C-alpha cells in the first residue's frame, strides 16, 4: 500500500481566531505513490472550479472555495470526505474529537475565559443538507474506489490564540510556531503508516525554501536527505529509524493547485477556522446589538476589539484570551 498525504494551513496572518493546520490522506494500492494531481483521475467525481451546477465535489484552494459569505463548498468537501470514511460528526465538538492532533488543552486557563468556545453548541452541517453530504461522500468514495484507493484520514491541529501565543513564546517567532504545528501532523503520519511508502505534499511556509534543518530538529531519529531546494520546490526524503519505507516530502509554491489532497487540507483548515470565527462573532453579537462580524484580519480586527471592549470587560475576557501576540 502507498499513502498520499496533503498538508495546508488557514489563519496564519490574522490577529483573531485560531491558526489551523490540516492533513488529508488517501491509501492507494501497490507500492508506487500516485501523482498528487488527482483531478484528472477523479474527473467524473470532483472538479477544481466552484462555478456551475454539477454535483461533482469542488476541491480547490480554500481561498477560491470560500469568499467570506458561505461555507457550503468547504463543508460539502470536508464532511463528504469524512463521510466517505463513515465518520459523520453532528457538531463541531464531534468533528474535533474525530480529527484532533496536538492539544489545545489548558489554552483557556492560561489565557483567560473564552465563553464563545462552546463546540458542543455548534451543530453540523451548518450550510448544507445531509443529502448533499451523502452525495459528496458517494462521489469521493466511488472515485477513489475506481483507482483501488480509499479516503484514509483527515487530521487537524488547532491553535487558539492562547496556544498560538505560547508556541510563539517557545519558538521565538510565528514561522517556527507554524512549523511546530505542521511537525505534529508529520509525526502522526509517520506513526500511523510506519512501513508504507508515503508521499507528503505541502505548501511553502511564507516562501521558505530550506527545511532540512527544521526537519532534522523535529525528527532527530530520522535521517533527512535533501533531494532538491529550488526556487519553486523543495523535496526531501525522511529515512525513518526501523523502517525500510521512507517518507517523501514535497514542498512547493501554490501546492494546493497541484495536489488535490493539499487542496482538501486547505479546505478543512479553513472550514474549521471559520466555524471558530462564527462562534466568536455570534457570542459578541449577542452582547453588542448591531455589531458587524469580523474575519479577524488587519484593521477590521482592531475595529472589532474596540467595538466589543465594554462587553469583554464585563465578561472578564482579557486580551490574552482573544488576541494573538504576532
Buried (B, 14 or more C-beta within 10 A) or exposed (E): BBBBBBBBBBBBEBBBBBBBBBBBBBBBEEEEBBEBEBBEBBEEBBBBEBEEEEEBBBBBBBEBBBEEEEBBBBBBBBBBBBBBBEBBBEBBBBBBEBBEBBEBEEBBEEBBBBBBBBBEEBEBBBBBEEEBBBBBBBBBBEBBEEBEBBBBBBBBBBBBBBBBBBBBEEBEEBBBBBBBBBBBBBBBBBEBBEEBBBBBBBBBBEEEEEBEEBBBEBBEEBEBBEEEBEEEBBBBBBEBEEBEBBBBBBBBBEBBBBBBBBBBBBBBBBBBBBBBBBBBBBBBBEBBEEBEBBBBEEEBBEEBBEBBEEBBEEBEBEBBBBBBBE
